[in-house]
Amino acid sequence: MPASILDEEVGHLLDAALIRDTATRLDCPSCGSAHVAQVLGDNGGISYVCTACGHSWS
């Protein structure tokens, strides 16, 4: 495979990975950290906890 085609394909894969990471990443609204854990809430709902600052939200 010519290098130009390989380079183009790798570029597309990297672009797709960056878009997916940006679309699915959740940042803490308090400190902005990306170190967020998903936990079960009191009534079975989904809540989040920042492992950097301890802020929790749902």
PyMOL commands that place a pseudoatom at each C-alpha (Angstrom):
pseudoatom trace, name=CA, resn=MET, resi=1, chain=A, elem=C, hetatm=0, pos=[0.000, 0.000, 0.000]
pseudoatom trace, name=CA, resn=PRO, resi=2, chain=A, elem=C, hetatm=0, pos=[1.451, 3.411, -0.876]
pseudoatom trace, name=CA, resn=ALA, resi=3, chain=A, elem=C, hetatm=0, pos=[2.462, 5.497, 2.118]
pseudoatom trace, name=CA, resn=SER, resi=4, chain=A, elem=C, hetatm=0, pos=[0.128, 8.358, 1.157]
pseudoatom trace, name=CA, resn=ILE, resi=5, chain=A, elem=C, hetatm=0, pos=[-2.950, 6.124, 1.342]
pseudoatom trace, name=CA, resn=LEU, resi=6, chain=A, elem=C, hetatm=0, pos=[-1.782, 4.637, 4.652]
pseudoatom trace, name=CA, resn=ASP, resi=7, chain=A, elem=C, hetatm=0, pos=[-1.123, 8.099, 6.106]
pseudoatom trace, name=CA, resn=GLU, resi=8, chain=A, elem=C, hetatm=0, pos=[-4.562, 9.286, 5.010]
pseudoatom trace, name=CA, resn=GLU, resi=9, chain=A, elem=C, hetatm=0, pos=[-6.281, 6.262, 6.572]
pseudoatom trace, name=CA, resn=VAL, resi=10, chain=A, elem=C, hetatm=0, pos=[-4.389, 6.688, 9.858]
pseudoatom trace, name=CA, resn=GLY, resi=11, chain=A, elem=C, hetatm=0, pos=[-5.406, 10.355, 9.877]
pseudoatom trace, name=CA, resn=HIS, resi=12, chain=A, elem=C, hetatm=0, pos=[-9.083, 9.399, 9.514]
pseudoatom trace, name=CA, resn=LEU, resi=13, chain=A, elem=C, hetatm=0, pos=[-8.806, 6.893, 12.367]
pseudoatom trace, name=CA, resn=LEU, resi=14, chain=A, elem=C, hetatm=0, pos=[-7.161, 9.436, 14.650]
pseudoatom trace, name=CA, resn=ASP, resi=15, chain=A, elem=C, hetatm=0, pos=[-9.821, 12.033, 13.814]
pseudoatom trace, name=CA, resn=ALA, resi=16, chain=A, elem=C, hetatm=0, pos=[-12.580, 9.523, 14.623]
pseudoatom trace, name=CA, resn=ALA, resi=17, chain=A, elem=C, hetatm=0, pos=[-10.949, 8.609, 17.953]
pseudoatom trace, name=CA, resn=LEU, resi=18, chain=A, elem=C, hetatm=0, pos=[-10.638, 12.273, 18.924]
pseudoatom trace, name=CA, resn=ILE, resi=19, chain=A, elem=C, hetatm=0, pos=[-14.288, 12.974, 18.077]
pseudoatom trace, name=CA, resn=ARG, resi=20, chain=A, elem=C, hetatm=0, pos=[-15.442, 9.925, 20.040]
pseudoatom trace, name=CA, resn=ASP, resi=21, chain=A, elem=C, hetatm=0, pos=[-13.313, 10.892, 23.057]
pseudoatom trace, name=CA, resn=THR, resi=22, chain=A, elem=C, hetatm=0, pos=[-14.624, 14.454, 23.023]
pseudoatom trace, name=CA, resn=ALA, resi=23, chain=A, elem=C, hetatm=0, pos=[-18.245, 13.341, 22.628]
pseudoatom trace, name=CA, resn=THR, resi=24, chain=A, elem=C, hetatm=0, pos=[-18.153, 10.820, 25.482]
pseudoatom trace, name=CA, resn=ARG, resi=25, chain=A, elem=C, hetatm=0, pos=[-15.882, 12.513, 27.994]
pseudoatom trace, name=CA, resn=LEU, resi=26, chain=A, elem=C, hetatm=0, pos=[-17.577, 13.980, 31.063]
pseudoatom trace, name=CA, resn=ASP, resi=27, chain=A, elem=C, hetatm=0, pos=[-15.849, 16.776, 32.957]
pseudoatom trace, name=CA, resn=CYS, resi=28, chain=A, elem=C, hetatm=0, pos=[-16.576, 17.860, 36.510]
pseudoatom trace, name=CA, resn=PRO, resi=29, chain=A, elem=C, hetatm=0, pos=[-18.691, 21.030, 36.532]
pseudoatom trace, name=CA, resn=SER, resi=30, chain=A, elem=C, hetatm=0, pos=[-16.935, 22.161, 39.719]
pseudoatom trace, name=CA, resn=CYS, resi=31, chain=A, elem=C, hetatm=0, pos=[-13.231, 21.780, 38.925]
pseudoatom trace, name=CA, resn=GLY, resi=32, chain=A, elem=C, hetatm=0, pos=[-13.185, 20.765, 35.224]
pseudoatom trace, name=CA, resn=SER, resi=33, chain=A, elem=C, hetatm=0, pos=[-11.348, 17.489, 35.838]
pseudoatom trace, name=CA, resn=ALA, resi=34, chain=A, elem=C, hetatm=0, pos=[-11.988, 14.546, 33.520]
pseudoatom trace, name=CA, resn=HIS, resi=35, chain=A, elem=C, hetatm=0, pos=[-11.559, 12.122, 36.441]
pseudoatom trace, name=CA, resn=VAL, resi=36, chain=A, elem=C, hetatm=0, pos=[-15.235, 11.297, 36.852]
pseudoatom trace, name=CA, resn=ALA, resi=37, chain=A, elem=C, hetatm=0, pos=[-16.791, 8.054, 38.108]
pseudoatom trace, name=CA, resn=GLN, resi=38, chain=A, elem=C, hetatm=0, pos=[-20.330, 6.955, 37.289]
pseudoatom trace, name=CA, resn=VAL, resi=39, chain=A, elem=C, hetatm=0, pos=[-22.213, 5.578, 40.302]
pseudoatom trace, name=CA, resn=LEU, resi=40, chain=A, elem=C, hetatm=0, pos=[-25.733, 4.431, 41.130]
pseudoatom trace, name=CA, resn=GLY, resi=41, chain=A, elem=C, hetatm=0, pos=[-27.843, 7.097, 42.786]
pseudoatom trace, name=CA, resn=ASP, resi=42, chain=A, elem=C, hetatm=0, pos=[-30.189, 6.762, 45.767]
pseudoatom trace, name=CA, resn=ASN, resi=43, chain=A, elem=C, hetatm=0, pos=[-33.238, 5.677, 43.757]
pseudoatom trace, name=CA, resn=GLY, resi=44, chain=A, elem=C, hetatm=0, pos=[-31.424, 3.633, 41.148]
pseudoatom trace, name=CA, resn=GLY, resi=45, chain=A, elem=C, hetatm=0, pos=[-30.611, 6.652, 38.983]
pseudoatom trace, name=CA, resn=ILE, resi=46, chain=A, elem=C, hetatm=0, pos=[-27.201, 7.510, 37.626]
pseudoatom trace, name=CA, resn=SER, resi=47, chain=A, elem=C, hetatm=0, pos=[-24.960, 9.937, 39.506]
pseudoatom trace, name=CA, resn=TYR, resi=48, chain=A, elem=C, hetatm=0, pos=[-21.402, 11.098, 38.939]
pseudoatom trace, name=CA, resn=VAL, resi=49, chain=A, elem=C, hetatm=0, pos=[-18.542, 11.767, 41.342]
pseudoatom trace, name=CA, resn=CYS, resi=50, chain=A, elem=C, hetatm=0, pos=[-15.358, 13.649, 40.561]
pseudoatom trace, name=CA, resn=THR, resi=51, chain=A, elem=C, hetatm=0, pos=[-12.451, 11.652, 41.945]
pseudoatom trace, name=CA, resn=ALA, resi=52, chain=A, elem=C, hetatm=0, pos=[-10.261, 14.759, 41.905]
pseudoatom trace, name=CA, resn=CYS, resi=53, chain=A, elem=C, hetatm=0, pos=[-12.354, 17.125, 44.066]
pseudoatom trace, name=CA, resn=GLY, resi=54, chain=A, elem=C, hetatm=0, pos=[-15.185, 14.940, 45.437]
pseudoatom trace, name=CA, resn=HIS, resi=55, chain=A, elem=C, hetatm=0, pos=[-18.013, 16.939, 43.821]
pseudoatom trace, name=CA, resn=SER, resi=56, chain=A, elem=C, hetatm=0, pos=[-21.084, 14.783, 43.051]
pseudoatom trace, name=CA, resn=TRP, resi=57, chain=A, elem=C, hetatm=0, pos=[-24.024, 15.453, 40.712]
pseudoatom trace, name=CA, resn=SER, resi=58, chain=A, elem=C, hetatm=0, pos=[-26.677, 13.652, 38.735]
for i in range(1, 58): cmd.bond("trace and resi %d" % i, "trace and resi %d" % (i + 1))
show_as sticks, trace
zoom trace
